[in-house]
Amino acid sequence: MTTQRISSILRLGLLFAVTTVLALAAGYWTSGFLLNRQADLSDLQATHFREARALQPFELVDHTGKAFTNNALMGHWSFIFFGYTHCPDVCPTTLSVLNSVATRLRDQADPVRYIFISVDPERDTPDKMGQFVSYFNADFIGVTGTTEAISQLTQQLGVIAARVDDAVDAENYLVDHTASILLIDPDGRFHALFSPPLKAEDIAADFIRIAQVY
């Protein structure tokens, strides 16, 4: 074997060794980086799901009369709250909180949507939903639909809603419902949950951290 041949083999061996070391180092760095990113979400006020949950197909209608389906949740972050326009306290309070969240997140590069879905479709028409949400923020989206369609969506999201039938006036009944805010990611998946007590500053801060590592 010639001296040149030996030198070539040594160079190839050294190159392989250096490449292997760099690959291993990159692997360790990447693993550590990903772990740190996950660890950064360990102290959120929100409940952040390790694996976002895909939504089964649904079809509702927004306050402008347009179809509201899974496609309406694609390509952007969405905060969703389930309630109803006759709600005496929780719904107005929560929509006010979401308006404060919207103010805090108005400078986000990708616009965030805020969606109020009715759990009382018997009384909440698209027009009524539009009037109600616009009182809190003109950009909020009101959504309603058939009782069956809404039930299908609430069931897969773990949202509870039940009519209270003890009202003296049958037209002024209450509806007990989940008071949490849901966060849907740009892939249309259930990504995180904000439970009461709801504070705009905490929700906005948690969202920014979640979006950064998305």
C-alpha positions in Angstrom: 0.0 0.0 0.0 1.4 3.4 -1.0 2.0 6.2 1.4 -0.5 8.3 -0.6 -3.1 5.6 -0.2 -2.5 5.3 3.6 -2.8 9.1 3.9 -6.1 9.1 2.0 -7.5 6.4 4.3 -6.4 8.3 7.4 -8.0 11.5 6.1 -11.3 9.6 5.4 -11.2 8.1 8.9 -10.6 11.4 10.5 -13.4 13.0 8.5 -15.8 10.2 9.5 -14.9 10.6 13.1 -15.4 14.4 13.1 -18.7 14.0 11.2 -19.9 11.4 13.8 -18.9 13.7 16.7 -20.7 16.6 15.2 -23.8 14.6 14.5 -23.9 13.3 18.0 -23.4 16.8 19.4 -26.2 18.1 17.2 -28.4 15.3 18.4 -27.7 16.1 22.1 -28.2 19.8 21.5 -31.5 19.2 19.7 -32.8 16.9 22.3 -31.9 19.3 25.1 -33.4 22.2 23.2 -36.7 20.4 22.7 -36.8 19.3 26.3 -36.2 22.8 27.4 -39.0 24.0 25.1 -41.4 21.5 26.7 -40.2 22.4 30.2 -40.9 26.1 29.4 -44.6 25.2 29.4 -44.7 23.4 32.7 -45.7 26.4 34.8 -48.5 27.7 32.6 -51.8 28.7 34.1 -53.5 27.0 31.2 -53.8 23.2 30.7 -51.6 22.5 27.8 -52.0 19.2 26.0 -48.9 17.3 25.1 -50.7 16.1 22.0 -53.3 18.4 20.5 -56.6 16.8 19.8 -58.0 16.7 16.3 -61.7 17.7 15.9 -64.2 15.6 14.1 -66.1 17.3 11.3 -68.8 19.7 12.4 -71.1 22.2 10.6 -72.6 25.3 12.4 -73.3 28.8 11.2 -71.7 32.1 12.1 -73.6 35.4 12.9 -73.4 36.5 9.3 -75.2 33.4 8.1 -72.1 31.7 6.7 -71.3 28.1 7.3 -68.9 27.6 10.2 -67.0 24.3 9.9 -63.5 22.9 10.7 -62.1 25.0 7.9 -63.0 28.1 9.8 -60.4 27.1 12.4 -57.6 26.5 10.1 -54.6 28.8 9.6 -54.9 30.8 12.7 -55.2 30.5 16.5 -58.7 30.7 17.9 -60.1 31.2 21.4 -63.5 29.6 21.8 -66.0 30.1 24.6 -69.4 28.3 24.8 -72.3 30.2 26.3 -75.6 31.9 25.4 -76.9 35.4 25.0 -79.4 35.2 27.9 -76.5 34.3 30.3 -76.8 36.7 33.3 -73.2 36.7 34.5 -70.5 34.2 33.3 -70.8 34.9 29.6 -70.7 38.7 29.7 -67.8 38.5 32.2 -65.8 36.0 30.0 -66.4 37.9 26.8 -65.1 41.1 28.6 -62.0 39.1 29.6 -61.5 37.9 26.0 -61.8 41.5 24.8 -59.0 42.4 27.2 -57.0 39.4 25.8 -57.6 40.7 22.3 -56.3 44.1 23.3 -53.1 42.5 24.7 -52.6 40.4 21.6 -53.5 42.9 18.9 -49.8 43.2 17.8 -49.4 39.5 17.1 -48.0 38.9 13.6 -50.8 36.3 13.0 -54.3 37.6 13.9 -56.1 35.6 16.6 -59.8 34.9 16.4 -62.3 34.9 19.2 -65.4 32.8 18.8 -68.5 32.6 21.0 -70.6 29.4 20.4 -74.1 29.2 21.7 -75.3 26.3 23.8 -78.9 27.7 23.5 -79.7 27.4 19.8 -83.5 27.6 20.5 -83.1 31.3 21.4 -79.8 32.3 19.9 -80.3 33.1 16.2 -77.4 34.3 14.1 -78.7 37.8 14.3 -78.9 37.7 18.0 -75.4 36.2 18.3 -74.1 39.0 16.1 -75.7 41.7 18.2 -74.4 40.1 21.4 -70.8 39.6 20.5 -70.4 43.0 18.8 -71.2 44.7 22.1 -67.9 43.3 23.4 -65.8 43.5 20.3 -66.8 44.1 16.7 -64.3 41.4 15.5 -65.7 38.6 17.7 -67.5 35.8 15.9 -70.9 34.5 17.1 -71.7 30.9 16.2 -74.9 28.9 16.5 -76.6 25.9 14.8 -78.9 23.0 15.4 -79.1 21.4 18.9 -77.7 18.2 17.4 -74.7 19.8 15.7 -73.8 21.8 18.8 -74.1 18.7 21.0 -71.7 16.8 18.7 -69.1 19.5 19.0 -69.5 20.0 22.8 -69.2 16.3 23.4 -65.9 15.9 21.6 -64.5 19.0 23.4 -65.7 17.9 26.8 -67.9 20.9 27.2 -71.0 20.4 29.4 -74.3 22.3 28.8 -77.6 21.5 30.4 -80.8 23.5 30.4 -82.2 24.4 33.8 -86.0 23.8 33.7 -87.0 25.4 37.0 -87.8 28.9 35.6 -91.3 30.3 36.3 -91.3 31.7 32.8 -90.5 29.0 30.2 -88.9 31.6 27.9 -86.4 32.8 30.5 -84.7 29.5 31.5 -81.0 29.3 32.3 -78.4 27.0 30.9 -75.6 25.6 33.0 -72.4 25.3 31.0 -68.6 24.9 31.1 -67.0 28.2 32.0 -63.6 27.5 30.4 -62.0 29.0 27.3 -60.6 26.6 24.7 -57.6 27.3 22.5 -57.6 25.9 19.0 -54.3 25.8 17.1 -53.8 26.7 13.4 -54.2 23.1 12.4 -57.7 23.2 13.9 -56.9 21.1 16.9 -57.8 21.5 20.6 -54.5 22.7 22.0 -55.0 24.1 25.5 -57.7 25.0 28.0 -58.0 28.0 30.3 -60.1 27.3 33.4 -61.6 29.9 35.9 -60.7 32.1 37.4 -59.9 33.8 34.1 -57.5 36.7 34.0 -56.7 38.4 30.7 -53.0 39.0 31.5 -52.5 35.3 32.3 -54.3 34.1 29.3 -52.4 36.5 27.0 -49.0 35.6 28.5 -49.7 31.8 28.3 -50.8 32.1 24.7 -47.6 33.9 23.7 -45.5 31.2 25.2 -47.6 28.4 23.7 -47.5 30.0 20.2 -43.7 30.5 20.4 -43.1 26.8 20.7 -45.9 25.6 18.4 
